[in-house]
Amino acid sequence: MRYTDLFAKERFTKEEQWMKDNLLYECVMGSQAYGLATPESDVDIVALVMPKENQVYPQRFGYILGFDELPTFNSKEVKGAGKRIELPDSTHSDVEGEWVSLIRFFYLCAVKGSPNLIETLFCRRNLVTFSTDIGWMLRDNRPKFLSMRTFHAFKGYAFQQVARIRRCVERGKAETEKRQMYLDKYGYDIKMAYHPLRLLDQLNQLLDEGTIDLMRNKEECKAMRKGEWGDFKTFDRVMSERLEALEKKALTTNAISPKPRMGELKVLLAECLESFYGSEDSMKKQTEYVSVQDVWDRLDKMEERLLPNLNLGLGAG
C-alpha cells in the first residue's frame, strides 16, 4: 500500500499532488519499526520525494541563482489531531506522514546526522511500502550516511530525551494527561523512557558494527513500556553509566568514518538526480546555443560541397 496516495487524496492541496509522481521511497517508522507496536499504535510513515526539476536544475527554466527567487520544497508533515488519516478496515486507527525532499534528506543525514531520517534506511524490508530504483540505491549505500557525526547526533537526541524525563520528575508534572498517568504510577514517563534505551543501543551498534538494527533492543524496550524495567533512580543511573561508556568507546572505534563522507554522498546524490531527470551534460548537448554566425558558416560549407555537383550537372546538359 502506498500511503502517500491516501494522503494525496485527503490531505494534499492541488499544488502538492506532484509528490505522488515524484515519490521515491516510503516506509513505516515509529513503534512498528522498533518492534514495539500495540493494537492502539498509530502508523507513522516517512517518504522521500524528488524535488521538481525547476528546483534541481533552475538554470534549465530561466532562473538565475542569486538573482531570482527560486521555488523550493524541503518537507511536508501531516501530524496531530485532526490531520491524520483513518484507515478503513484496519487495526490501526490513524496514520501520520512526513515527506522530505531527497536533497534535504542528504543534507540532514550527512551534515546533521539526523537520527529520524537515517533510521528510514535501516527499517526492516517488509516495512518499505514503496520504492523506486533510487530508493533501493539509497538502502544499498546506507553505510555511507554513517559517521561520527551520526554518533554525536544520536547521542544528543538521547541526552535530550533523558533531560525531558528528569524535568518532568522534578516538576511532578508531565506533558500530557496520559504521560501524567505514567508519572504518577511509575515515578517517571516509561513510554518516553524507551526511546533513550533504544538510541543508546543503536549507538553501541554504530561503534561496534557500523550498522543499525532498529529492533535489536526491543525486548528491553518492551519491559520499559510495561513498567517492568525499574524505578526512576535505576533508570537515571543506568543512562548515565551507558552514556559514559559510549563516550569512552567512541575514542577508539574505527567502525564508522570519523567525518561525513561528503564526496561519496555528493556523487551518490548526483547519480540519483541524473537517474530521475537525465544528466546535465546530455541536456547541454540538446540545448546547445547556435549563433547566427554558426548558421552562416555551416551554410557556406554546405554550399562548397554542393556547387561542384551542381556545375557538373549543368555541363552535362
FINUFI-611627 format. One line per field, with one value per residue (C-alpha): residue in one letter; residue number from 0; x, y, z. Coordinates in steps of 0.25 Angstrom, whole numbers, plus 5000, padded with zeros to 4 digits. Example, Ala and Ser with C-alpha at 12.3 -4.5 7.8 and 13.67 -1.06 7.14 Angstrom:
residues 2
type c(A,S)
seq c(0,1)
x c(5049,5055)
y c(4982,4996)
z c(5031,5029)
This chain:
residues 317
type c(M,R,Y,T,D,L,F,A,K,E,R,F,T,K,E,E,Q,W,M,K,D,N,L,L,Y,E,C,V,M,G,S,Q,A,Y,G,L,A,T,P,E,S,D,V,D,I,V,A,L,V,M,P,K,E,N,Q,V,Y,P,Q,R,F,G,Y,I,L,G,F,D,E,L,P,T,F,N,S,K,E,V,K,G,A,G,K,R,I,E,L,P,D,S,T,H,S,D,V,E,G,E,W,V,S,L,I,R,F,F,Y,L,C,A,V,K,G,S,P,N,L,I,E,T,L,F,C,R,R,N,L,V,T,F,S,T,D,I,G,W,M,L,R,D,N,R,P,K,F,L,S,M,R,T,F,H,A,F,K,G,Y,A,F,Q,Q,V,A,R,I,R,R,C,V,E,R,G,K,A,E,T,E,K,R,Q,M,Y,L,D,K,Y,G,Y,D,I,K,M,A,Y,H,P,L,R,L,L,D,Q,L,N,Q,L,L,D,E,G,T,I,D,L,M,R,N,K,E,E,C,K,A,M,R,K,G,E,W,G,D,F,K,T,F,D,R,V,M,S,E,R,L,E,A,L,E,K,K,A,L,T,T,N,A,I,S,P,K,P,R,M,G,E,L,K,V,L,L,A,E,C,L,E,S,F,Y,G,S,E,D,S,M,K,K,Q,T,E,Y,V,S,V,Q,D,V,W,D,R,L,D,K,M,E,E,R,L,L,P,N,L,N,L,G,L,G,A,G)
seq c(0,1,2,3,4,5,6,7,8,9,10,11,12,13,14,15,16,17,18,19,20,21,22,23,24,25,26,27,28,29,30,31,32,33,34,35,36,37,38,39,40,41,42,43,44,45,46,47,48,49,50,51,52,53,54,55,56,57,58,59,60,61,62,63,64,65,66,67,68,69,70,71,72,73,74,75,76,77,78,79,80,81,82,83,84,85,86,87,88,89,90,91,92,93,94,95,96,97,98,99,100,101,102,103,104,105,106,107,108,109,110,111,112,113,114,115,116,117,118,119,120,121,122,123,124,125,126,127,128,129,130,131,132,133,134,135,136,137,138,139,140,141,142,143,144,145,146,147,148,149,150,151,152,153,154,155,156,157,158,159,160,161,162,163,164,165,166,167,168,169,170,171,172,173,174,175,176,177,178,179,180,181,182,183,184,185,186,187,188,189,190,191,192,193,194,195,196,197,198,199,200,201,202,203,204,205,206,207,208,209,210,211,212,213,214,215,216,217,218,219,220,221,222,223,224,225,226,227,228,229,230,231,232,233,234,235,236,237,238,239,240,241,242,243,244,245,246,247,248,249,250,251,252,253,254,255,256,257,258,259,260,261,262,263,264,265,266,267,268,269,270,271,272,273,274,275,276,277,278,279,280,281,282,283,284,285,286,287,288,289,290,291,292,293,294,295,296,297,298,299,300,301,302,303,304,305,306,307,308,309,310,311,312,313,314,315,316)
x c(5000,5005,5001,5005,4993,4983,4989,4989,4974,4970,4981,4989,4986,4984,4998,5004,4999,5012,5018,5011,5018,5032,5031,5044,5043,5032,5034,5027,5034,5031,5027,5025,5040,5045,5037,5028,5015,5002,4988,4986,4999,4998,5005,5016,5021,5033,5035,5045,5041,5049,5048,5042,5052,5052,5057,5068,5073,5067,5076,5068,5056,5062,5065,5078,5084,5086,5076,5063,5054,5055,5044,5047,5042,5048,5037,5023,5017,5003,5002,4994,4979,4970,4981,4983,4976,4968,4970,4957,4957,4970,4974,4982,4973,4981,4993,5003,5012,5025,5030,5045,5052,5063,5073,5068,5070,5084,5087,5081,5086,5101,5103,5094,5093,5078,5074,5060,5063,5075,5067,5058,5069,5070,5056,5052,5050,5035,5033,5037,5023,5028,5042,5047,5061,5066,5061,5067,5080,5080,5078,5089,5098,5093,5107,5112,5102,5108,5120,5123,5114,5103,5108,5108,5094,5088,5095,5090,5076,5077,5082,5070,5060,5067,5067,5052,5049,5057,5050,5036,5041,5046,5033,5024,5016,5016,5013,5000,4989,4993,5008,5004,4997,5011,5018,5008,5008,5023,5030,5034,5030,5032,5027,5037,5048,5049,5054,5067,5069,5068,5076,5088,5087,5087,5100,5107,5103,5109,5122,5123,5118,5116,5101,5088,5077,5065,5059,5071,5067,5052,5051,5058,5049,5036,5040,5041,5027,5021,5027,5036,5049,5052,5049,5054,5067,5071,5068,5075,5087,5088,5086,5098,5107,5103,5106,5119,5123,5119,5128,5140,5137,5136,5150,5155,5145,5148,5135,5130,5136,5141,5135,5123,5127,5123,5130,5124,5110,5111,5114,5102,5093,5097,5094,5080,5077,5082,5075,5062,5064,5075,5089,5093,5103,5092,5083,5094,5096,5081,5080,5094,5094,5096,5099,5095,5110,5110,5098,5105,5118,5110,5102,5115,5121,5109,5109,5124,5120,5108,5114,5123,5112,5103,5113,5115,5100,5100,5111,5105,5092)
y c(5000,5014,5022,5035,5032,5033,5045,5052,5049,5054,5064,5069,5082,5083,5089,5077,5066,5065,5058,5045,5045,5048,5038,5031,5023,5021,5013,5011,5016,5019,5007,4998,5000,4997,4985,4992,4994,4991,4990,5005,5009,5019,5017,5027,5028,5035,5037,5043,5051,5056,5071,5077,5079,5094,5093,5083,5090,5104,5109,5100,5108,5122,5124,5131,5127,5140,5148,5141,5136,5121,5111,5101,5089,5084,5075,5074,5068,5063,5060,5063,5063,5066,5064,5049,5040,5028,5014,5007,4992,4993,4991,5004,5016,5027,5030,5041,5045,5053,5055,5060,5065,5056,5067,5071,5057,5056,5069,5066,5052,5055,5069,5068,5053,5053,5041,5040,5041,5032,5021,5021,5014,5003,4999,4984,4981,4978,4992,4998,5001,5007,5009,5012,5008,5021,5017,5003,5010,5018,5006,4999,5011,5013,5011,5024,5032,5027,5035,5040,5052,5042,5037,5051,5054,5041,5043,5058,5053,5042,5052,5062,5051,5047,5062,5063,5051,5057,5071,5064,5056,5069,5077,5065,5069,5062,5068,5061,5054,5040,5043,5049,5035,5028,5039,5037,5021,5018,5031,5035,5034,5020,5022,5033,5026,5014,5024,5027,5012,5008,5020,5016,5002,5008,5016,5003,4997,5008,5008,4992,4988,5001,4998,4999,4988,4996,4984,4978,4984,4983,4973,4983,4994,4985,4983,4998,5001,4990,4997,4985,4991,4998,5011,5025,5025,5012,5017,5030,5023,5013,5024,5032,5019,5015,5029,5030,5016,5020,5033,5024,5014,5026,5029,5016,5012,5010,5004,5017,5029,5040,5050,5050,5044,5057,5053,5040,5045,5056,5046,5037,5049,5053,5039,5039,5053,5049,5035,5043,5055,5051,5056,5071,5068,5062,5074,5083,5076,5076,5091,5095,5110,5113,5127,5134,5133,5118,5117,5124,5117,5103,5108,5112,5098,5092,5101,5097,5083,5085,5094,5084,5075,5086,5090,5076,5075,5088,5084,5071,5078)
z c(5000,4996,5008,5000,4991,5002,5008,4994,4993,5006,5011,5000,4993,4978,4977,4985,4976,4969,4980,4976,4963,4970,4981,4982,4995,5006,5019,5032,5044,5059,5068,5056,5052,5066,5068,5079,5073,5080,5075,5079,5072,5060,5047,5044,5030,5025,5010,5001,4989,4977,4976,4964,4952,4953,4967,4964,4951,4952,4940,4931,4934,4933,4948,4951,4965,4973,4965,4964,4975,4973,4977,4988,4995,5007,5014,5018,5030,5033,5048,5060,5064,5052,5042,5042,5032,5036,5030,5027,5032,5039,5053,5053,5055,5050,5040,5041,5030,5026,5012,5011,4999,4994,4994,5008,5013,5008,5015,5028,5029,5024,5030,5042,5045,5047,5055,5050,5035,5035,5042,5030,5022,5033,5035,5032,5017,5020,5025,5012,5006,4993,4986,4972,4968,4974,4988,4987,4983,4995,5004,4997,5000,5014,5021,5014,5022,5036,5042,5056,5052,5053,5066,5072,5067,5073,5086,5087,5084,5095,5104,5101,5104,5117,5121,5118,5127,5138,5137,5138,5150,5157,5154,5157,5144,5130,5117,5114,5123,5118,5122,5135,5138,5135,5144,5156,5155,5152,5156,5142,5128,5124,5110,5107,5114,5104,5093,5100,5103,5088,5084,5093,5088,5073,5077,5082,5069,5061,5069,5069,5055,5047,5045,5052,5055,5059,5066,5073,5087,5086,5098,5108,5102,5103,5118,5120,5113,5123,5135,5138,5136,5149,5157,5152,5161,5154,5140,5143,5148,5136,5126,5132,5132,5118,5113,5119,5114,5100,5100,5104,5093,5083,5085,5079,5069,5054,5050,5044,5037,5046,5037,5028,5014,5007,4994,4992,4996,4986,4975,4980,4980,4966,4961,4968,4961,4948,4948,4950,4941,4932,4932,4931,4920,4911,4914,4910,4897,4894,4897,4890,4887,4872,4868,4854,4850,4853,4843,4832,4834,4832,4820,4814,4816,4810,4798,4796,4795,4786,4776,4769,4767,4762,4752,4747,4745,4737,4728,4724,4720)
